[in-house]
Structures are given as C-alpha cells and as structure tokens.
Amino acid sequence: MGAGLAVPKRPDGSYDHAKLTECASKLKNSNEDFADETSVSLTGNPEIPYSIMIETIDALRHEPSKGEGDKPKLLFPDVMFSVIR
C-alpha cells in the first residue's frame, strides 16, 4: 500500500473529479501489472460532504463514456471506503 495520491482542488475551490479520473486512468495504464487491478481504497473525513464522496467514488470507478451506446472503460470498480474519526 502506498501513500496514495491527491488531486488539488480547482482555483474556485471545487473538486476536480475529471482530473482524478484522468490520474486514475494514467495510474492503471502505467504498468501492465495494474491492468487487472479492480480495487481502490478511499478514505474520507467527516467534514467532506457525502455527495462529494459519491462523486469521487464515481470518478474512480470508470472513465466517462465516449458517446451514445459506448460502454465506459472500467478503472477501479471495487471501491473500499472508510472514514477517519
């Protein structure tokens, strides 16, 4: 288990879920040993709104579909979630 990764917020203070998806995709494709990896661990804290956590989970699960009828490419569909207390 590594130290993890963090994607900085946008200048307006919002979370950049598209950048997180891009980063997860690069990580998954960076080494052939990662190709079959399906799980990711996500740790939040009580101050982060639930909706942000769900958006983050969705950003890690798959890339957006390219067009109508196109299935999204799976990244890490098995998300393990925990909260720091």
N, C-alpha and C positions, 0 to 999 in steps of 0.2 A: 504494500500500500504506500502510495506516495503522499506528498504534501498536498496534492490537489492543485486545482487551477482556479483562477479568479479572472473574471472579465470585468473591467472597470465600467462604471455607470457612464451614461452619455452626459454631455455637458449640462443638459437640462435636469439631470438627477434621475432620469428614468433608467430602468434596467434594459440592457441591450441583448434581448433574447436571440435576435438574429445572429449577432456576433458569437454568442455562446454556442449556437448550433454549428456555426462555421468552425469554431475552435474544436468542438467535439468531433466533427467530421474529419478535420485535419489530424487530430489525435488518433482516431480509429484507423485512418488510412496511412499513418506514418510508419507502420511496421506490420508486416504480414502476420505476425503473431497475434495482433489485435483484431484481425478480420472476423474471427468467430466470437469475440467478446460481446456479450449482450447486457452485462450488468454494470451499473454505476451506483455509487453511494453519494447521497446528497444530505448534507447536514445544514439545518437552519437554526435560527434563534427565534425566541418568542416575539421579537419586535418586527419580524418580517411578515407582512400580511399573507394570509392563506392564498389569496388569488395570485400573488407573485410566485409563491412556491409551486402552484399548479402550472403556471406559465413556464417556469423553469424546468419542471419535470417534462412538460410537452416539448420544450426546446431540446432536451437531451434525448428524447425517445426516437425522433426521426427528423429527417430533413423535410422541408415543405415539398409538396408535390409540384412537379414542373408544369402541369397543365391538367385540363379536364380528363378524367379517366386514367391518369397516371398515378400509380401507387407510390407513396413516399418511400424513400430509402430509409430502412431502419438503421439507427445508430446504437442506442443503448435502451432497448425497450423494457428491461428489467431494472426498475429504479428502487433502490433501498433508501428509505427516507428516515431520518431521525432528527430530533430536536434537542439542542443543547439547553440544559437547565441551569 
